[in-house]
Amino acid sequence: MKKLICFLMIAFVAFVISPMVAMAETVASAAVENSTSIDIASYFATVPGLVSLVIIVTQFLKKLLKTEGVKTQILSWIIALALSCVGYFLQLGIFVGAAWYWIIIYAAAAGLIANGIATKHVVEAVLNLIKPKLT
């Protein structure tokens, strides 16, 4: 009986597990060969994209600088303004062809959403009301 169980275990490993390992290896190597890079410009394509970048950078710096509460919110506002400046000077996404004051408007919008003060829908509605008057 022990020999039968041992034979069945070896057969199971040989015919079931081995092909699974081989397939996993080929899929993993294909994934490494076809890796994609991060397109930073895509974060500047829309206001929610800018907000997500603000949140990512804020969380990174929050852990690095060990900030809490109001200091983190101030850090978030500063990052929103800095990223808006970068987007404007590199002419990325929503900043392409925009006037200089859109740096402040988009930074305020990103800061409001990133800090949880306003929702994306409210900010986009306000931006849609402002945009035709300013451009």
VENLIN-V194190 format. One record per residue. N is the residue number from 1. SS is DSSP state (~ for helix, > for strand, _ for the rest). PHI is phi as a letter, one per 30 degrees, with the letter a starting at -180 (NA if undefined). Layout:
n/ss/phi
N/SS/PHI
N/SS/PHI
//
This chain:
n/ss/phi
1/_/NA
2/~/d
3/~/d
4/~/d
5/~/d
6/~/d
7/~/d
8/~/d
9/~/d
10/~/d
11/~/d
12/~/d
13/~/d
14/~/d
15/~/c
16/~/c
17/~/d
18/~/e
19/~/d
20/~/d
21/~/d
22/~/d
23/~/d
24/~/d
25/~/d
26/~/d
27/~/d
28/~/d
29/~/d
30/~/d
31/~/d
32/~/d
33/~/d
34/_/c
35/_/d
36/_/c
37/_/c
38/_/d
39/_/c
40/~/d
41/~/d
42/~/d
43/~/d
44/~/c
45/_/d
46/_/b
47/~/d
48/~/d
49/~/d
50/~/d
51/~/d
52/~/d
53/~/d
54/~/d
55/~/d
56/~/d
57/~/d
58/~/d
59/~/d
60/~/d
61/~/d
62/~/d
63/~/d
64/~/d
65/~/c
66/_/h
67/_/c
68/_/b
69/_/h
70/~/d
71/~/d
72/~/d
73/~/d
74/~/d
75/~/e
76/~/d
77/~/d
78/~/d
79/~/d
80/~/d
81/~/d
82/~/d
83/~/d
84/~/d
85/~/d
86/~/d
87/~/d
88/~/d
89/~/d
90/_/c
91/_/h
92/_/c
93/~/h
94/~/d
95/~/c
96/_/d
97/_/i
98/_/d
99/_/d
100/_/d
101/_/d
102/~/d
103/~/e
104/~/d
105/~/d
106/~/d
107/~/d
108/~/d
109/~/d
110/~/d
111/~/d
112/~/d
113/~/d
114/~/d
115/_/d
116/_/i
117/_/d
118/_/b
119/_/c
120/~/d
121/~/d
122/~/d
123/~/d
124/~/d
125/~/d
126/~/d
127/~/d
128/~/d
129/~/d
130/~/d
131/~/e
132/~/d
133/~/d
134/~/c
135/_/c
//
